[in-house]
Amino acid sequence: MISPPRPPGLFSRLGLALGVEFPSYTTCAFVPTDRAEDEIDALWRFDTEREGPFVLAVTTQAGKDPARPSAWARQLVSLYSRHRVPPALLVVCPDRETAEWASQPITTGGPFSSLVLTPMAAGPHNLPPVTDPGEAARDLACATLSALAHARTPSADAILKALSAALRDVPEDVADPLAELTAQGLGKLPAADLWRNLMAVDLSFYKSPISQEIRAEGEARALLVVLQARGFELPTATEQMVSECRDSHILNQWLSRAATADSLDEVFRED
């Protein structure tokens, strides 16, 4: 569990930014999820003195989608069934219009509604850009959400640089889920490339899945350079296989063989 002093600014200012009363918590822990199953980007569990425990699910939404509200309801019911504590949903949006749409209450059951879901929604209108590393460190979660909300604005680069600097000074179990949430939320936006580059500067600091992917990409490029330098003609399928491989152990094995192998079959043989 993560107590508030470690770090002091995890979710401490989120309620103020969103205009909701975020309960004071005694412990906070990132909860790993099956993203393919839950379709959420991150999940945290909080324990409070007065309100008891709850889980906060965070997801990103690029624009209005009539199918999403029913999916959110299904996700929260699933989370409640699994964790046996009340779930809350925070939807991070790239613009005010989408955020206002996402925050509308969702009801089921017609005139006899048995379920009412009211998501919290964040966007560039209620999450200011956090461009100073010191300010980012005072609330890492708010800084992370700010990066996602402003991913399409001119402030994106400065926010990501501030967030990256702030995450370097906190424990790995705190930094990893926030950095992963940032990567997931940025998707294929141009800002995602900057985020990957920022994390690639010092991979010893960061051992999350995306850092491993960045490392593997570099190893794949190195292998291709070695093979080409040794005069091997690479079939398109082989070049694609190397480029798409994300297993560092296998890539290093291929790279070791490539230095002395007489054929591609020798490089890529199966042991």
FENQUIVEN-V495853 format. One record per backbone hydrogen bond with DSSP energy under -0.5 kcal/mol. NH is the residue of the N-H (numbers start at 1). CO is the residue of the C=O. Records with the same first field share a line. If there is no record, write none. Layout:
NH->CO, CO
This chain:
2->28
3->1
6->3, 7
8->5
9->137
10->7
11->9
17->13
18->14
19->15
20->15
22->20
23->21
26->47
27->47
28->2
29->45
31->43
32->30
35->33
37->34
38->34
39->35
41->58
42->58
44->56
45->29
46->54
47->27
49->24
54->46
55->86
56->44
57->55, 88
58->42
59->90
61->92
68->65
69->65
71->67
72->68
73->69
74->70
75->71
76->72
77->73
78->74
79->75
80->76
81->77
82->78
83->79
84->80
86->53
88->55
90->57
91->120
92->59, 90
93->91, 122
94->61
99->95
100->96
101->97
102->98
103->99
104->101
106->117
107->105
108->115
112->109
113->110
114->108
115->108
117->106
119->117
120->89
122->91
126->123
127->123
128->126
131->129
136->132
137->133
138->134
139->135, 136
140->9
141->9
143->139
144->140
145->141
146->142
147->143
148->144
149->145
150->146
151->148
153->150
156->153
159->155
160->156
161->157
162->158
163->159
164->160
165->161
166->162
167->163
168->164
169->166
170->167
174->171
175->171
176->172
178->174
179->175
180->176
181->177
182->178
183->179
184->180
185->181
186->182
187->183
189->186
192->189
193->189, 190
194->190
195->191
196->192
197->193
198->194
199->195
200->196
201->197, 198
205->202
206->202
207->205
212->208
213->209
214->210
215->211
216->212
217->213
218->214
219->215
220->216
221->217
222->218
223->219
224->220
225->221
226->222
227->223
228->224
229->225
230->226
231->228
232->227
234->232
235->233
239->235
240->236
241->237
242->238
243->239
244->240
245->241, 242
248->246
251->247
252->248
253->249
254->250
255->251
256->252
257->253
258->254
259->255, 256
260->257
261->257
267->263
268->264
269->266
271->269
